[in-house]
Amino acid sequence: MLRSDGQAFSVRYLPAPEGTPLSDRVLALGDGTYVRRRPIVDADKQSFRLSAINRFRQARKEGRSALTQPPQQLLEDVERQLRRAAILPHEHDYALLAYVVLASYVQRIFAAVPLVLINGVAGSGKSELAARMADLSANGVVITGQTSAATAARVVDLTNGLVAFDDLEAIGQRSRGGEFSELIQQLKVSYKQSTSRKSLTIMDRNGARVETLDFYGIKVMTNTAGVDDILGSRMLMIRTRKIDPHRFVEEMREFTATEENEAEILARIRDELHIWAMEYASQIDQVYRSKYVRQTSRAEEIAAPLRAIADVIGYESMRARLEVSLEAQGGLQDQIDSDDELLKAAVESLVRRGYFDRVTLQQILLEMERIVGDRYWGVENTTDIPVWRRSKWVGRALRQHYLIVPNMEERPRLWPGGLQTRVYRLAPEFVESVLKELESAGSPAPKPISDPTAFCARVPCQDCEYRLMCPHQADKQRK
């Protein structure tokens, strides 16, 4: 057993009266720490290679880091690999999934962790994305629809890492009697360490025995029909969208051009993430206990591990995208009943990401579409133009709700020789109210963005968070 300070310990049974069966004896490490069972070695499923383990131990002895790249670069590498699996309609969701992957390496630090539901129509990349998350995560394993619920329960107990359920519906159809219902009930409480263990009666050739299974840990589930409300309340939902396969090939071209050995690349990333987890575990634990361990709502409770990791890594632009995704998880779309509420929600979202001074009309329009996820939200026919997409209405509503300073507009171009857009100066009182809400929620203020056109002028189209909804990409790329 390897400890984060670089020391390794053997596992042994403590002394017991003669004749005590092994199932009743206590296992402990050389330093006296009790363990639930003897570690299981499976060379085919190892996610931390021996060469990396030895590199880590040697670095610990010498008092230095064994990482070959900074944690910020690791996050980028993870996101890059996630992008190779599927194209998501919401750009910020890649950041959320990247932090989920990192959390799988340190999940025992946290009192609760998120469950992730990948939801979308057939052929939208759900299975590929779940499999890629398992490839990147600690001890990642995929449970397919060909597995029974009873077998799935044992796999979860043995994994001690991230478990991906590919096609939860098929597992239910394959299982007997109440097995699937029992699995679902246990999944509902598996996000929390205090409720994750369950005792089951196991029948084998030696008779009946009681075995305690531990279901705790991050799960990724794919489904087309969604899940029930109780399980859904413990989950972060990632939506996938079926797209033109020719466009997918074009999107993936930049990722496949330089990839020579995918298995080796994934193994290298996992080695680095294991070392990162070992070296940063104490710091993550300290931040989590000081800022996030006492959360009042379930949504905050399952987001806390991701925020604690983000605090420790300190990658501000990635952290901002994480917050946007978590904000969308809060059911923001379901809370919006009018065009005015949608407009205010969009501008508030931009302030939370660092736009304290000025914003462009174009980004407001794109942000509103990102929030509702539908270009035609609010109208019955796709031939109609929604009110919230009309430029004149946006300007008038911004003034009516005192979100901007009147008569302080500019008309820059988003890129040289390109689209001209309006720039509005935000009302200081409105910005201050949004920042106070952030402060009261315990979230750090983002780094200010001084250039309102930065989201487009300084970002290539393939890296833009609005790339799947922006109607001006072709024109910008041509210019």
N, C-alpha and C positions, 0 to 999 in steps of 0.2 A: 504494500500500500504506500503510495507516494503522497507526502504532505507538502503543503505550499511553501514550507521553508527549505525544501529540497531533501529532507530526510525520508528514508524508506524503512518500513517496518514489516515484519512477517506477521501472519495471523495464526493464533494458536488457541486451543481450548484451555480454559482455566481448570485447575484441579477440581475434581468432583468425586463423590462416593463411588466405589466400585460398582459396576453394573448400570450406571446411569446412561441411558441411551443418548446418542449424539444429538438428537433433536431437542433434548432437554438441557444440554450443556451450553455454557456461555463462551462465546468467542471474543477475543480481545487482541488489540495490537500490542506491540512490544512496549509502548508507552502507557499501557493501561486503558486505552480507549476501547469501549465495548463496540462491537460490530454485530449487525443483525444476522449475517450469514457469511460464509467463506466466499471471497471474490471468485467470480467465474471468468476464466480466461477463454476468449474466443478469438483466435488470430484473424479470422475472416471478417470480424466486425470491429476490430480495434480502431479507434479514432485518434490515438496518440501514439506515434511510432517510437520505438525504442531509441533510435538515434536522436530524436528530439528530446526525449526524457533525459538521456545522458547529457545532452547539451544544456538543458535546464539545470540539472543537478550540479554540473561543473560551474556554471555561471553563479549559482547560489553560493558555492564554496568560495568563489573569488569576489563575492559582493558586487556583482554587476548584473545587468539585464541580459537575458538570453534572446530577447526579441530582435529580429533582423529588420523590423520596420515599426514605425510608430502606430499606436492604436487607431489614430485617425485613418491611416492608410489601410489598416485591416478592415475597418468599416466600409471603405470604398471598395475593397476587393470583394467583400461579401455582397454588397449591393450589385456589383458588376456581374457576379455569378447568378444572382437572382434575376437580373434583367435577361439573362440568356434563356431562362426557362419560360417566361411569359411576359406579355405586355399588359400592364395594368392600366385601367382607365384613369386612375388617380395616381399621379406621379409620387406624391408624398407617402403612399403606402409602401413603396420600396424601402424607405428609411425605417418605417415601423418594423417591417419584417427583418431588416438587418439587425436592429437592436434585439429582436426576439431571438435570433440565432445566437448572438453573444450571450443573452441571458441563459441559454441552455447550458452554458459552461459553468455558471455560478448559481444555478437555481436553488441549491440547498441553503444559500444565504438568506433567502427571502421567505417570509411567512406565507406568501401567496404569489402565484405566477399566472400569466394570461394563458387562456386557451385561444386558439386561432381557428376561425372558420373561413375556408376559401370557398366562396359561393359563386356560381355562374352556370351558364348553359353548357351543354355538352360541346366539346371541342374548343373550349376557351382557355385551355392550358392549366386547369386545376391540378390534375395529377402530376404534370411536369413540375409545377411550382412546389407542390408538397414534397415530391421526391428530391428536388434540389435543396430544399430546406433541411431535409434529413441528411443529405450528403455533406452539408456545411456544418451541421450541429454536432454537439457532443453525443457520442454513442447513438447517432440518429438511426432510426429503423422505420420502415414502411410496413404497415399492416394493410393488406389488400382485402377486397371483398370476397376472396376465396378462403378467408380465415373465419373460424367460428368465434363466437363471443368468448367462450371459455378459454380458448387458446390465446386470444387477444389479451385477456386479463393477465395471463401468465407472462406474456411478452412484455407488457407494460411494467410489471413488477421487476423483471430481470434487467430492463434496459438502463435505468438510471440516467436517462438523457431525454432527448426529444423523440416523441413517437408521432408518426404521421399515419392517420387513418384515411386511406384512399377509398372513397365510396362507402360511407357509413351505412347507407341504405342497404347495400348488398350484404354487408355483415349481418344485418338484422334478418334478411331473408334466408340466410344460410344457417342461422342459429336455431337451437331447439327451445321450445317452451318459453320460460321466462328468463333464459340466459341473457338475451340481448337487452331486455328491460333492466335486468340487474346491472349489466355493464353500463348502460346509459345513466342509471342512478349513481353509480360509483364515479363516472366521469364528471357528473355534476358537482361533486365535492372534491375531486382530485386536484383542483387548482390551489387548495389550501393544505398546508402540511398537517394542521391539527385534525383534519377530517379525512385524510387520504388513505388510512389503513383500514382493511376489512378482513375479518376472519372467515374463511371458507372451509367447508368440510370436503376433503378430497378422498375419493374412493379409488383404491388400486388393489393389486393382488395381495397386499399385506393387510387389507382391511381399510377402515376409515380412520382418517387423521385430520386434525384441524391445522390449517396452514394460514398464516397471516400474509396477505399481499399488500404491497404498498403501491398505490396508483399515482402518487404525487409526481408532478412535473408538467412541463410544457407539452401540450398536444396540438397537432395541426390536423384539421379534419376537412375533407372535401365533401361537398354535397350539392345537389342541384335544387333540392326542395327547402333548404334551410333546416333549422332545428327548433325544438320547442322553446318557449319563452324563458323557462328556468335555466336551461343549459345555455341559451343565448345570452343571458345576463352575465355569464362568466367569460364571454368570448369577445375577441376583437374580430370584426368581420372584414375580410378582404374580398372585394368583388372583382371578378374577371369578366372580360368582354370578348366575344368572338369577333375576330377581325379578318380582313382580307389576307389570305395566306401569302400573297405576293408582297404585301406591305410588311408582313412579319419577317419574311426573308430579307427584305431591305433593311429593316430595323436591326436584325441580328448580324448583318454583314460586318459591322465594326467590331463585334465581339468575337467572331470566329476567325477573323483574318490572322491573328497572331497566336491563337491557341494551338499548341503542338501536342501536349499530352494532358488531357483533361483530368484523368485520374490523379496524376502527380500534382497538378495545380490544386485540386481539392484537398489532397493529403497535406500539402504544404500549408494551406490556409488553416486546416484543422490543427496542425502542430502549433502554428503561431497562436491560434486562439486558446489552446490549452495552456501554453506558456503565459499568455496574457492573463488568463483566469488565475493561474497560480500566483503571478506577481502582483496582481491588483485585487485579489480577494479581500484582503484586510481593509483596504481603502474603500472598496465598494460596500463592505459590511458597515463600516463606520458612517459613511454618508447615508446609507439606507436607515440605520438605526436613529441617526440624529434628525433626519428630515422627513422620512416617509413611512416609518413602521406603524404609526398611528393614523390610519386613514379611516374616515367615517363612512365612505361609500364604497361599494364593490368596484365601481368603475375606477376610482382612484387607487384602490387596493391592488388591482391587477396591472395598472399602469405604473405603479411605484417602482418595480424593478427596472423598467426601461428608462425611467427618468433618473434613477440613481446611477445607472451605467452611463447615461448621457452626461450627467454632472461630472463624473470622474474622468471621462474621455475629453470633454470640453470642446467638442467639434460643433461650433455655433450654428453653422448653416444646416448641418444634419439634424441638430437638436430642434431647430425651428421647423423643419419638415416633419419631425416626429410629433411635435405639438399640434401641427395642423391636422395630422392623421388622427391623433387622439381626440382632438376637438370634433372631428367628423364622426368618430365612434360614439360620441355622446348623444347621437340621435338628433343632430342639429337640423337635418332635413325634415324630420318628422315634426319639429317644433315650429317650422316656418309655415305660416298660413296666408301670407300676402306678399306682394312684390316689395312693399316697403320694408317688411321684416327681412326679406332676402337681401336687399341692398345694404341694410345696416349690418347684417351678419357678415357680409363680404368685406365691408370696410373695416369692421372690427378685426376680422381675421388678418387683414393686411397690416394693421397696426401691431398686432401681436407678433408679427414676423419682422418688424423693424421699420416699417414705413410710418415714421412719426411726423413727417413734415408734408410731403406731397405724394400724390398717387395719380396714375394715369387712368383715363376712361377705359382704355383697352384692358388693363389688368383688372379693373373692377368688373367688367363684363365677363372676363374669363373666370374670375374667382366666383362669381355668382353661378356660372354654369358648373364649376367644379363642385360647389356645395350641393346643388340639387341633382347633379349627375345626369341632367337631361336638357338638351338644347331647347326643347319645346315644352318645358314645365310651365303649367298655368294656362295652356290652351288645349282645345279639343282636337283641332286639326293642324297637321304639320304645315299646312299652307299659310297659316296665320303666324304673325310675328308676335311673340310674347311682349307684354308691356315692358318688362325688366330688361329686354334687349334693345330698347329704343333709346338712342343717345340723348335725345332732347328730354325724355322723361327722367333719365338718370340724373342729368344736371339739375333739373328742376327739383327732384326729390332730395338730392343732396343739400340743396339750399333750404328747402322747407323743413327738413329735420335737423338743421344746424350742424351738419357734419363737416361742412367746409366753410372757408372764409369767402364771402361773395366778392365777385369782381376781381379775383386774383388768379385768373386762368392764364396758362401758357399754351403754346401750340408747337411743341417740338416734334421731331420725327423719331420713330423708334429705332431706326437704323439709317445709315447714310443713304439718301435718295429714296427712302422707303415711306412707310405708312405714317401719316401725320395724325397725332392724337391730342386730345385735351389733357392738361395736367391741372389738377385741383389742389389747392392748399388746404390741408385739414385744419379744422377748428381746434385750437389748443385745449379747450375745455373737454372736447370729446376724446382726444388722445389721452389726456390725463385720467379720465374716468376709466378707460380701457386698461391703462397701466396699473391703476389702483386695484382693479379686479384681479390682474395677474399677481400683484403683490400679496393680496389677501389669500389667494389660492396657493401661495408658496412657490410660484413659478418665477424663475429669474427673467428679468427684462432682456429682450433680444438686443443684439448690436444694431444701432441705428443705420438705416440705409439712406444715404443722402441723395442718390440719383434715382428718381422715380422711374426712369426707363431701364434701369439695370437688369430687371427681370428678362428683358428681351435683347437690349443692345449688347450686354456683356455675356450672354449665354447662347451657345450654338443651339440650333433647333433640336438636335438629337438629345440634348441634355435638359431641355426646358420642361418644367413641370406641367405645362399646358399643351404639350406637343400633340396630344391625342384629340384636342378640341379646337386648337387655334386655326382659323381659316386663312391665315396670312403666311403660313410656312413656305409654300411654294414660291410666292413672290419674294420673300426675304432671301431664300436660298438662290433664286435666280439673280437677284441684285448683287 
